[in-house]
Amino acid sequence: MNIDTASPSWIVVRQWAEERLESARVALEQTGLPPPDTEYQRATVRVMREILALATPLPEMPPSGGSYT
């Protein structure tokens, strides 16, 4: 998947994901956070990182020649 990282829509998505990521990190640093809330914030961190990783180009795959030697 190719993401145009200069597009206005991606810039908005990236900013939103970065804000959510930071908010989840801050929440995780709070002491006394109930376990369900901790899991929710951890999942938020994981998903925001996955969204931000969409902008990372995938490595080129060699053409399939049928030989794996």
Sequence and secondary structure as in RCSB ss.txt:
>XXXX:A:sequence
MNIDTASPSWIVVRQWAEERLESARVALEQTGLPPPDTEYQRATVRVMREILALATPLPEMPPSGGSYT
>XXXX:A:secstr
    TTSHHHHHHHHHHHHHHHHHHHHHHSTT  HHHHHHHHHHHHHHHHHHHTTS         S   
